[in-house]
Amino acid sequence: MRQLFAIAAALFLAGAISAHLLGNEGVADFAAVIAFFTLLAACLVPGARTLAPQR
């Protein structure tokens, strides 16, 4: 689960960089904020092992 959030944050960050390079600053700022909070969620979510059945 943590890896999924990290991948999503990387994709949002890549979108922010490409929007910045294309000159669309509003979209770049929005994508950067979403990437930050997605990365924060990746740090706070428990690991995927907690979702496995317990024996």
C-alpha distance matrix in Angstrom:
0.0 3.8 5.4 5.1 6.6 8.8 10.0 10.9 12.6 14.5 15.6 16.9 18.6 20.2 21.4 22.9 24.7 26.1 27.2 28.9 30.6 31.9 33.3 31.3 30.6 29.5 26.6 25.7 25.7 23.6 20.9 21.0 20.5 17.5 16.0 16.8 15.3 12.0 12.1 13.1 10.2 8.0 10.5 10.8 7.6 7.8 6.3 5.1 8.9 9.8 9.0 11.4 15.0 17.1 20.4
3.8 0.0 3.8 5.4 5.3 6.3 8.7 10.0 10.7 12.5 14.5 15.5 16.6 18.5 20.1 21.1 22.7 24.6 25.8 27.0 28.8 30.4 31.6 29.9 28.8 28.0 25.4 24.1 23.8 22.1 19.5 18.9 18.6 16.1 14.0 14.3 13.2 10.2 9.2 10.4 8.3 5.0 7.3 8.6 6.4 7.2 6.0 6.8 10.2 11.3 11.7 14.0 17.7 19.2 22.4
5.4 3.8 0.0 3.8 5.4 5.0 6.1 8.5 9.7 10.4 12.3 14.2 15.1 16.4 18.4 19.8 20.9 22.5 24.2 25.5 26.9 28.6 30.2 28.7 28.0 27.6 24.6 23.2 23.5 22.1 18.9 18.6 18.9 16.4 13.9 14.9 14.6 11.2 10.1 12.3 10.8 7.4 9.9 12.0 10.2 10.8 8.9 8.7 12.0 13.9 13.8 15.5 19.3 21.2 24.1
5.1 5.4 3.8 0.0 3.8 5.4 5.2 6.2 8.6 9.9 10.7 12.4 14.2 15.4 16.6 18.4 20.1 21.2 22.6 24.4 25.9 27.1 28.7 26.9 26.5 25.7 22.6 21.6 22.1 20.1 17.1 17.4 17.7 14.6 12.7 14.4 13.6 9.9 10.1 12.5 10.4 7.9 11.4 12.8 10.6 12.0 10.7 9.9 13.5 14.9 14.0 16.0 19.7 22.0 25.2
6.6 5.3 5.4 3.8 0.0 3.8 5.5 5.0 6.1 8.6 9.9 10.5 12.2 14.2 15.3 16.4 18.3 20.0 20.9 22.4 24.3 25.6 26.8 24.8 24.0 23.1 20.3 19.2 19.2 17.3 14.5 14.5 14.3 11.4 9.5 10.8 9.8 6.1 6.6 8.9 6.9 5.0 8.7 10.2 8.8 11.2 11.0 11.4 15.1 15.8 15.3 18.0 21.6 23.6 26.9
8.8 6.3 5.0 5.4 3.8 0.0 3.8 5.4 5.1 6.2 8.7 9.9 10.4 12.3 14.2 15.2 16.5 18.4 19.8 20.9 22.6 24.3 25.6 24.2 23.3 22.9 20.2 18.5 18.7 17.5 14.4 13.7 14.3 12.0 9.1 10.3 10.6 7.3 5.9 9.1 8.7 5.8 8.6 11.3 10.8 12.9 12.1 12.9 16.3 17.6 17.7 19.9 23.6 25.4 28.6
10.0 8.7 6.1 5.2 5.5 3.8 0.0 3.8 5.4 5.1 6.3 8.7 9.8 10.5 12.4 14.2 15.3 16.6 18.3 19.9 21.1 22.6 24.4 23.0 22.7 22.5 19.3 17.8 18.8 17.5 14.0 14.1 15.3 12.7 9.9 12.2 12.8 9.3 8.9 12.4 11.7 9.3 12.4 14.9 13.9 15.8 14.6 14.5 17.9 19.5 19.0 20.9 24.6 26.8 29.9
10.9 10.0 8.5 6.2 5.0 5.4 3.8 0.0 3.8 5.4 5.1 6.2 8.6 9.8 10.6 12.3 14.3 15.4 16.4 18.3 20.0 21.0 22.5 20.6 20.3 19.6 16.4 15.5 16.3 14.4 11.1 11.8 12.7 9.6 7.6 10.5 10.5 7.0 8.2 11.4 10.5 9.3 12.8 14.6 13.7 16.3 15.9 15.8 19.5 20.5 19.7 22.1 25.6 27.9 31.2
12.6 10.7 9.7 8.6 6.1 5.1 5.4 3.8 0.0 3.8 5.4 5.1 6.1 8.6 9.8 10.4 12.3 14.2 15.1 16.3 18.3 19.8 20.9 19.2 18.3 17.9 15.1 13.5 13.8 12.6 9.3 9.0 9.9 7.6 4.5 7.1 8.1 5.3 5.4 9.0 9.4 8.4 11.2 13.5 13.6 16.5 16.5 17.3 20.8 21.7 21.5 24.1 27.7 29.6 32.9
14.5 12.5 10.4 9.9 8.6 6.2 5.1 5.4 3.8 0.0 3.8 5.5 5.0 6.1 8.6 9.7 10.5 12.3 14.1 15.2 16.5 18.3 19.9 18.8 18.3 18.6 15.7 13.6 14.7 14.2 10.5 10.0 12.2 10.5 7.1 9.6 11.6 9.1 8.3 12.1 12.8 11.1 13.6 16.4 16.5 18.9 18.3 18.9 22.3 23.7 23.5 25.7 29.4 31.4 34.5
15.6 14.5 12.3 10.7 9.9 8.7 6.3 5.1 5.4 3.8 0.0 3.8 5.4 5.0 6.2 8.6 9.9 10.6 12.2 14.1 15.3 16.4 18.3 16.9 17.1 17.1 13.8 12.4 14.2 13.1 9.3 10.2 12.5 10.3 7.9 11.4 12.8 10.3 10.8 14.4 14.6 13.4 16.4 18.7 18.4 21.0 20.4 20.4 24.0 25.3 24.5 26.7 30.3 32.7 35.9
16.9 15.5 14.2 12.4 10.5 9.9 8.7 6.2 5.1 5.5 3.8 0.0 3.8 5.4 5.0 6.2 8.7 9.9 10.4 12.2 14.2 15.2 16.4 14.5 14.2 13.8 10.6 9.3 10.6 9.4 5.6 6.8 8.9 6.9 5.1 8.8 10.3 8.6 9.8 13.0 13.5 13.3 16.0 18.1 18.2 21.3 21.4 21.8 25.4 26.3 25.6 28.2 31.7 34.0 37.3
18.6 16.6 15.1 14.2 12.2 10.4 9.8 8.6 6.1 5.0 5.4 3.8 0.0 3.8 5.3 4.9 6.2 8.6 9.8 10.5 12.4 14.2 15.3 14.1 13.3 13.9 11.2 8.7 10.0 10.1 6.6 5.8 9.0 8.4 5.6 8.3 11.0 10.0 9.9 13.1 14.5 14.0 16.1 18.6 19.4 22.3 22.4 23.2 26.7 27.7 27.5 30.0 33.6 35.6 38.9
20.2 18.5 16.4 15.4 14.2 12.3 10.5 9.8 8.6 6.1 5.0 5.4 3.8 0.0 3.8 5.4 5.1 6.2 8.5 9.8 10.6 12.3 14.2 13.6 13.8 14.8 11.9 9.6 12.0 12.3 8.7 9.0 12.4 11.6 9.1 12.1 14.7 13.2 13.1 16.6 17.7 16.8 19.1 21.8 22.1 24.9 24.4 24.8 28.3 29.7 29.2 31.4 35.0 37.2 40.4
21.4 20.1 18.4 16.6 15.3 14.2 12.4 10.6 9.8 8.6 6.2 5.0 5.3 3.8 0.0 3.8 5.4 5.2 6.0 8.4 9.8 10.5 12.2 10.8 11.4 12.0 8.6 7.2 10.2 9.9 6.6 8.3 11.4 10.5 9.3 12.6 14.7 13.5 14.4 17.6 18.4 18.1 20.7 22.9 23.2 26.2 26.1 26.3 29.9 31.0 30.2 32.6 36.2 38.5 41.8
22.9 21.1 19.8 18.4 16.4 15.2 14.2 12.3 10.4 9.7 8.6 6.2 4.9 5.4 3.8 0.0 3.8 5.5 5.1 6.1 8.6 9.9 10.5 9.2 8.7 9.5 7.0 4.2 6.9 7.7 5.0 5.5 9.1 9.4 8.4 10.9 13.5 13.3 13.9 16.6 18.1 18.3 20.3 22.6 23.4 26.6 26.9 27.6 31.2 32.0 31.6 34.3 37.8 39.9 43.3
24.7 22.7 20.9 20.1 18.3 16.5 15.3 14.3 12.3 10.5 9.9 8.7 6.2 5.1 5.4 3.8 0.0 3.8 5.5 5.1 6.2 8.6 9.9 10.0 9.8 11.8 9.8 6.7 9.5 11.2 8.7 8.3 12.1 12.8 11.0 13.2 16.3 15.9 15.8 18.7 20.5 20.2 21.9 24.6 25.6 28.5 28.5 29.2 32.7 33.9 33.6 36.0 39.7 41.7 44.9
26.1 24.6 22.5 21.2 20.0 18.4 16.6 15.4 14.2 12.3 10.6 9.9 8.6 6.2 5.2 5.5 3.8 0.0 3.8 5.4 5.0 6.2 8.6 8.9 10.1 12.2 9.7 7.8 11.3 12.5 10.1 11.0 14.6 14.7 13.4 16.1 18.8 18.1 18.5 21.6 22.9 22.5 24.7 27.2 27.8 30.7 30.5 30.8 34.4 35.6 35.0 37.3 40.9 43.2 46.4
27.2 25.8 24.2 22.6 20.9 19.8 18.3 16.4 15.1 14.1 12.2 10.4 9.8 8.5 6.0 5.1 5.5 3.8 0.0 3.8 5.4 5.0 6.2 5.3 6.8 8.6 6.3 5.1 8.9 10.0 8.6 10.0 13.2 13.6 13.3 15.9 18.3 18.1 19.0 21.7 23.0 23.2 25.4 27.6 28.3 31.5 31.7 32.1 35.7 36.6 36.0 38.5 42.0 44.3 47.6
28.9 27.0 25.5 24.4 22.4 20.9 19.9 18.3 16.3 15.2 14.1 12.2 10.5 9.8 8.4 6.1 5.1 5.4 3.8 0.0 3.8 5.4 5.1 5.7 5.6 8.7 7.9 5.3 8.3 10.8 9.9 10.0 13.3 14.6 14.1 15.9 18.7 19.1 19.5 21.9 23.8 24.1 25.7 28.1 29.2 32.4 32.7 33.6 37.1 38.0 37.7 40.3 43.8 45.9 49.2
30.6 28.8 26.9 25.9 24.3 22.6 21.1 20.0 18.3 16.5 15.3 14.2 12.4 10.6 9.8 8.6 6.2 5.0 5.4 3.8 0.0 3.8 5.4 7.7 8.8 12.0 11.1 8.9 12.1 14.4 13.1 13.2 16.7 17.8 16.8 18.8 21.8 21.8 21.9 24.7 26.5 26.3 28.1 30.7 31.7 34.7 34.6 35.3 38.8 40.0 39.6 41.9 45.6 47.7 50.9
31.9 30.4 28.6 27.1 25.6 24.3 22.6 21.0 19.8 18.3 16.4 15.2 14.2 12.3 10.5 9.9 8.6 6.2 5.0 5.4 3.8 0.0 3.8 5.8 8.5 11.2 10.2 9.3 12.8 14.5 13.6 14.7 17.8 18.6 18.2 20.6 23.2 23.0 23.8 26.5 27.9 28.0 30.1 32.4 33.2 36.3 36.3 36.7 40.3 41.4 40.7 43.1 46.6 49.0 52.2
33.3 31.6 30.2 28.7 26.8 25.6 24.4 22.5 20.9 19.9 18.3 16.4 15.3 14.2 12.2 10.5 9.9 8.6 6.2 5.1 5.4 3.8 0.0 3.8 5.8 9.0 9.2 8.5 11.2 13.4 13.5 14.3 17.0 18.4 18.5 20.4 22.9 23.4 24.2 26.5 28.2 28.7 30.5 32.7 33.7 37.0 37.4 38.1 41.7 42.5 42.0 44.6 48.1 50.3 53.7
31.3 29.9 28.7 26.9 24.8 24.2 23.0 20.6 19.2 18.8 16.9 14.5 14.1 13.6 10.8 9.2 10.0 8.9 5.3 5.7 7.7 5.8 3.8 0.0 3.8 5.7 5.8 6.3 8.9 10.4 10.9 12.4 14.7 15.8 16.5 18.5 20.6 21.2 22.5 24.5 26.0 26.8 28.8 30.6 31.6 35.0 35.6 36.2 39.9 40.4 39.7 42.5 45.9 48.2 51.7
30.6 28.8 28.0 26.5 24.0 23.3 22.7 20.3 18.3 18.3 17.1 14.2 13.3 13.8 11.4 8.7 9.8 10.1 6.8 5.6 8.8 8.5 5.8 3.8 0.0 3.8 5.5 4.9 6.0 8.5 9.8 10.3 12.2 14.2 15.0 16.3 18.5 19.7 20.7 22.4 24.2 25.3 26.9 28.7 30.0 33.5 34.4 35.3 39.0 39.3 39.0 41.9 45.3 47.3 50.8
29.5 28.0 27.6 25.7 23.1 22.9 22.5 19.6 17.9 18.6 17.1 13.8 13.9 14.8 12.0 9.5 11.8 12.2 8.6 8.7 12.0 11.2 9.0 5.7 3.8 0.0 3.8 5.4 5.3 6.3 8.7 10.0 10.9 12.5 14.2 15.6 17.1 18.4 20.1 21.4 22.9 24.4 26.2 27.4 28.6 32.3 33.4 34.3 38.0 38.0 37.5 40.6 43.8 45.9 49.5
26.6 25.4 24.6 22.6 20.3 20.2 19.3 16.4 15.1 15.7 13.8 10.6 11.2 11.9 8.6 7.0 9.8 9.7 6.3 7.9 11.1 10.2 9.2 5.8 5.5 3.8 0.0 3.8 5.5 5.1 6.0 8.5 9.9 10.5 12.0 14.2 15.6 16.2 18.1 19.9 20.9 22.2 24.3 25.7 26.5 30.1 31.0 31.5 35.3 35.5 34.7 37.7 41.0 43.2 46.8
25.7 24.1 23.2 21.6 19.2 18.5 17.8 15.5 13.5 13.6 12.4 9.3 8.7 9.6 7.2 4.2 6.7 7.8 5.1 5.3 8.9 9.3 8.5 6.3 4.9 5.4 3.8 0.0 3.8 5.5 5.2 6.1 8.7 9.9 10.4 12.2 14.4 15.1 16.2 18.3 19.9 20.7 22.6 24.4 25.5 29.0 29.7 30.5 34.2 34.6 34.2 37.1 40.5 42.6 46.1
25.7 23.8 23.5 22.1 19.2 18.7 18.8 16.3 13.8 14.7 14.2 10.6 10.0 12.0 10.2 6.9 9.5 11.3 8.9 8.3 12.1 12.8 11.2 8.9 6.0 5.3 5.5 3.8 0.0 3.8 5.5 5.1 6.3 8.7 9.8 10.6 12.6 14.2 15.3 16.6 18.5 19.9 21.4 22.8 24.3 27.9 29.1 30.3 33.9 34.0 33.8 36.9 40.3 42.1 45.7
23.6 22.1 22.1 20.1 17.3 17.5 17.5 14.4 12.6 14.2 13.1 9.4 10.1 12.3 9.9 7.7 11.2 12.5 10.0 10.8 14.4 14.5 13.4 10.4 8.5 6.3 5.1 5.5 3.8 0.0 3.8 5.4 5.2 6.3 8.6 10.0 10.9 12.3 14.3 15.5 16.6 18.4 20.3 21.3 22.4 26.1 27.4 28.3 32.0 31.9 31.4 34.6 37.8 39.8 43.4
20.9 19.5 18.9 17.1 14.5 14.4 14.0 11.1 9.3 10.5 9.3 5.6 6.6 8.7 6.6 5.0 8.7 10.1 8.6 9.9 13.1 13.6 13.5 10.9 9.8 8.7 6.0 5.2 5.5 3.8 0.0 3.8 5.5 5.1 6.0 8.6 10.0 10.3 12.0 14.1 15.1 16.2 18.4 19.9 20.7 24.2 25.0 25.8 29.5 29.7 29.2 32.2 35.5 37.6 41.2
21.0 18.9 18.6 17.4 14.5 13.7 14.1 11.8 9.0 10.0 10.2 6.8 5.8 9.0 8.3 5.5 8.3 11.0 10.0 10.0 13.2 14.7 14.3 12.4 10.3 10.0 8.5 6.1 5.1 5.4 3.8 0.0 3.8 5.5 5.0 6.2 8.8 9.8 10.5 12.3 14.2 15.1 16.6 18.5 19.9 23.3 24.3 25.5 29.1 29.4 29.3 32.3 35.8 37.5 41.0
20.5 18.6 18.9 17.7 14.3 14.3 15.3 12.7 9.9 12.2 12.5 8.9 9.0 12.4 11.4 9.1 12.1 14.6 13.2 13.3 16.7 17.8 17.0 14.7 12.2 10.9 9.9 8.7 6.3 5.2 5.5 3.8 0.0 3.8 5.4 5.1 6.4 8.6 9.9 10.6 12.4 14.2 15.5 16.7 18.3 22.0 23.4 24.9 28.4 28.2 28.2 31.5 34.7 36.4 40.0
17.5 16.1 16.4 14.6 11.4 12.0 12.7 9.6 7.6 10.5 10.3 6.9 8.4 11.6 10.5 9.4 12.8 14.7 13.6 14.6 17.8 18.6 18.4 15.8 14.2 12.5 10.5 9.9 8.7 6.3 5.1 5.5 3.8 0.0 3.8 5.4 5.3 6.0 8.5 9.8 10.5 12.2 14.3 15.3 16.2 19.8 21.1 22.2 25.8 25.6 25.3 28.5 31.7 33.6 37.2
16.0 14.0 13.9 12.7 9.5 9.1 9.9 7.6 4.5 7.1 7.9 5.1 5.6 9.1 9.3 8.4 11.0 13.4 13.3 14.1 16.8 18.2 18.5 16.5 15.0 14.2 12.0 10.4 9.8 8.6 6.0 5.0 5.4 3.8 0.0 3.8 5.6 5.1 6.1 8.5 9.8 10.4 12.4 14.3 15.2 18.6 19.4 20.6 24.1 24.5 24.4 27.3 30.8 32.6 36.1
16.8 14.3 14.9 14.4 10.8 10.3 12.2 10.5 7.1 9.6 11.4 8.8 8.3 12.1 12.6 10.9 13.2 16.1 15.9 15.9 18.8 20.6 20.4 18.5 16.3 15.6 14.2 12.2 10.6 10.0 8.6 6.2 5.1 5.4 3.8 0.0 3.8 5.5 5.2 6.2 8.7 9.8 10.8 12.5 14.3 17.8 19.1 20.9 24.2 24.2 24.7 27.7 31.1 32.5 36.0
15.3 13.2 14.6 13.6 9.8 10.6 12.8 10.5 8.1 11.6 12.8 10.3 11.0 14.7 14.7 13.5 16.3 18.8 18.3 18.7 21.8 23.2 22.9 20.6 18.5 17.1 15.6 14.4 12.6 10.9 10.0 8.8 6.4 5.3 5.6 3.8 0.0 3.8 5.4 4.8 6.1 8.6 9.8 10.4 12.0 15.7 17.5 19.2 22.6 22.1 22.4 25.7 28.9 30.3 33.9
12.0 10.2 11.2 9.9 6.1 7.3 9.3 7.0 5.3 9.1 10.3 8.6 10.0 13.2 13.5 13.3 15.9 18.1 18.1 19.1 21.8 23.0 23.4 21.2 19.7 18.4 16.2 15.1 14.2 12.3 10.3 9.8 8.6 6.0 5.1 5.5 3.8 0.0 3.8 5.3 5.0 6.2 8.8 9.9 10.4 13.9 15.1 16.4 19.9 19.8 19.8 22.9 26.3 27.9 31.5
12.1 9.2 10.1 10.1 6.6 5.9 8.9 8.2 5.4 8.3 10.8 9.8 9.9 13.1 14.4 13.9 15.8 18.5 19.0 19.5 21.9 23.8 24.2 22.5 20.7 20.1 18.1 16.2 15.3 14.3 12.0 10.5 9.9 8.5 6.1 5.2 5.4 3.8 0.0 3.8 5.3 4.9 6.4 8.8 10.1 13.2 14.1 15.9 19.1 19.4 20.0 22.9 26.4 27.7 31.1
13.1 10.4 12.3 12.5 8.9 9.1 12.4 11.4 9.0 12.1 14.4 13.0 13.1 16.6 17.6 16.6 18.7 21.6 21.7 21.9 24.7 26.5 26.5 24.5 22.4 21.4 19.9 18.3 16.6 15.5 14.1 12.3 10.6 9.8 8.5 6.2 4.8 5.3 3.8 0.0 3.8 5.3 5.2 6.4 8.7 12.1 13.9 16.3 19.2 18.9 19.8 23.0 26.2 27.2 30.7
10.2 8.3 10.8 10.4 6.9 8.7 11.7 10.5 9.4 12.8 14.6 13.5 14.5 17.7 18.4 18.1 20.5 22.9 23.0 23.8 26.5 27.9 28.2 26.0 24.2 22.9 20.9 19.9 18.5 16.6 15.1 14.2 12.4 10.5 9.8 8.7 6.1 5.0 5.3 3.8 0.0 3.8 5.3 5.0 5.9 9.6 11.6 13.5 16.7 16.0 16.6 19.9 23.1 24.3 27.9
8.0 5.0 7.4 7.9 5.0 5.8 9.3 9.3 8.4 11.1 13.4 13.3 14.0 16.8 18.1 18.3 20.2 22.5 23.2 24.1 26.3 28.0 28.7 26.8 25.3 24.4 22.2 20.7 19.9 18.4 16.2 15.1 14.2 12.2 10.4 9.8 8.6 6.2 4.9 5.3 3.8 0.0 3.8 5.6 5.6 8.4 9.3 11.2 14.4 14.5 15.3 18.2 21.6 22.9 26.3
10.5 7.3 9.9 11.4 8.7 8.6 12.4 12.8 11.2 13.6 16.4 16.0 16.1 19.1 20.7 20.3 21.9 24.7 25.4 25.7 28.1 30.1 30.5 28.8 26.9 26.2 24.3 22.6 21.4 20.3 18.4 16.6 15.5 14.3 12.4 10.8 9.8 8.8 6.4 5.2 5.3 3.8 0.0 3.8 5.9 8.1 9.5 12.4 14.9 14.9 16.4 19.2 22.5 23.2 26.5
10.8 8.6 12.0 12.8 10.2 11.3 14.9 14.6 13.5 16.4 18.7 18.1 18.6 21.8 22.9 22.6 24.6 27.2 27.6 28.1 30.7 32.4 32.7 30.6 28.7 27.4 25.7 24.4 22.8 21.3 19.9 18.5 16.7 15.3 14.3 12.5 10.4 9.9 8.8 6.4 5.0 5.6 3.8 0.0 3.8 6.4 9.2 12.2 14.4 13.4 15.0 18.2 21.1 21.6 25.1
7.6 6.4 10.2 10.6 8.8 10.8 13.9 13.7 13.6 16.5 18.4 18.2 19.4 22.1 23.2 23.4 25.6 27.8 28.3 29.2 31.7 33.2 33.7 31.6 30.0 28.6 26.5 25.5 24.3 22.4 20.7 19.9 18.3 16.2 15.2 14.3 12.0 10.4 10.1 8.7 5.9 5.6 5.9 3.8 0.0 3.8 6.5 8.9 11.4 10.3 11.4 14.7 17.7 18.6 22.2
7.8 7.2 10.8 12.0 11.2 12.9 15.8 16.3 16.5 18.9 21.0 21.3 22.3 24.9 26.2 26.6 28.5 30.7 31.5 32.4 34.7 36.3 37.0 35.0 33.5 32.3 30.1 29.0 27.9 26.1 24.2 23.3 22.0 19.8 18.6 17.8 15.7 13.9 13.2 12.1 9.6 8.4 8.1 6.4 3.8 0.0 3.8 6.7 8.2 7.0 9.0 11.9 14.8 15.3 18.7
6.3 6.0 8.9 10.7 11.0 12.1 14.6 15.9 16.5 18.3 20.4 21.4 22.4 24.4 26.1 26.9 28.5 30.5 31.7 32.7 34.6 36.3 37.4 35.6 34.4 33.4 31.0 29.7 29.1 27.4 25.0 24.3 23.4 21.1 19.4 19.1 17.5 15.1 14.1 13.9 11.6 9.3 9.5 9.2 6.5 3.8 0.0 3.8 5.4 6.0 8.0 10.0 13.4 14.1 17.3
5.1 6.8 8.7 9.9 11.4 12.9 14.5 15.8 17.3 18.9 20.4 21.8 23.2 24.8 26.3 27.6 29.2 30.8 32.1 33.6 35.3 36.7 38.1 36.2 35.3 34.3 31.5 30.5 30.3 28.3 25.8 25.5 24.9 22.2 20.6 20.9 19.2 16.4 15.9 16.3 13.5 11.2 12.4 12.2 8.9 6.7 3.8 0.0 3.8 5.4 5.6 7.2 10.9 12.5 15.7
8.9 10.2 12.0 13.5 15.1 16.3 17.9 19.5 20.8 22.3 24.0 25.4 26.7 28.3 29.9 31.2 32.7 34.4 35.7 37.1 38.8 40.3 41.7 39.9 39.0 38.0 35.3 34.2 33.9 32.0 29.5 29.1 28.4 25.8 24.1 24.2 22.6 19.9 19.1 19.2 16.7 14.4 14.9 14.4 11.4 8.2 5.4 3.8 0.0 3.8 5.3 5.3 8.7 9.5 12.4
9.8 11.3 13.9 14.9 15.8 17.6 19.5 20.5 21.7 23.7 25.3 26.3 27.7 29.7 31.0 32.0 33.9 35.6 36.6 38.0 40.0 41.4 42.5 40.4 39.3 38.0 35.5 34.6 34.0 31.9 29.7 29.4 28.2 25.6 24.5 24.2 22.1 19.8 19.4 18.9 16.0 14.5 14.9 13.4 10.3 7.0 6.0 5.4 3.8 0.0 3.8 5.5 8.0 8.4 11.9
9.0 11.7 13.8 14.0 15.3 17.7 19.0 19.7 21.5 23.5 24.5 25.6 27.5 29.2 30.2 31.6 33.6 35.0 36.0 37.7 39.6 40.7 42.0 39.7 39.0 37.5 34.7 34.2 33.8 31.4 29.2 29.3 28.2 25.3 24.4 24.7 22.4 19.8 20.0 19.8 16.6 15.3 16.4 15.0 11.4 9.0 8.0 5.6 5.3 3.8 0.0 3.8 6.5 8.6 12.2
11.4 14.0 15.5 16.0 18.0 19.9 20.9 22.1 24.1 25.7 26.7 28.2 30.0 31.4 32.6 34.3 36.0 37.3 38.5 40.3 41.9 43.1 44.6 42.5 41.9 40.6 37.7 37.1 36.9 34.6 32.2 32.3 31.5 28.5 27.3 27.7 25.7 22.9 22.9 23.0 19.9 18.2 19.2 18.2 14.7 11.9 10.0 7.2 5.3 5.5 3.8 0.0 3.8 6.3 9.3
15.0 17.7 19.3 19.7 21.6 23.6 24.6 25.6 27.7 29.4 30.3 31.7 33.6 35.0 36.2 37.8 39.7 40.9 42.0 43.8 45.6 46.6 48.1 45.9 45.3 43.8 41.0 40.5 40.3 37.8 35.5 35.8 34.7 31.7 30.8 31.1 28.9 26.3 26.4 26.2 23.1 21.6 22.5 21.1 17.7 14.8 13.4 10.9 8.7 8.0 6.5 3.8 0.0 3.8 6.5
17.1 19.2 21.2 22.0 23.6 25.4 26.8 27.9 29.6 31.4 32.7 34.0 35.6 37.2 38.5 39.9 41.7 43.2 44.3 45.9 47.7 49.0 50.3 48.2 47.3 45.9 43.2 42.6 42.1 39.8 37.6 37.5 36.4 33.6 32.6 32.5 30.3 27.9 27.7 27.2 24.3 22.9 23.2 21.6 18.6 15.3 14.1 12.5 9.5 8.4 8.6 6.3 3.8 0.0 3.8
20.4 22.4 24.1 25.2 26.9 28.6 29.9 31.2 32.9 34.5 35.9 37.3 38.9 40.4 41.8 43.3 44.9 46.4 47.6 49.2 50.9 52.2 53.7 51.7 50.8 49.5 46.8 46.1 45.7 43.4 41.2 41.0 40.0 37.2 36.1 36.0 33.9 31.5 31.1 30.7 27.9 26.3 26.5 25.1 22.2 18.7 17.3 15.7 12.4 11.9 12.2 9.3 6.5 3.8 0.0
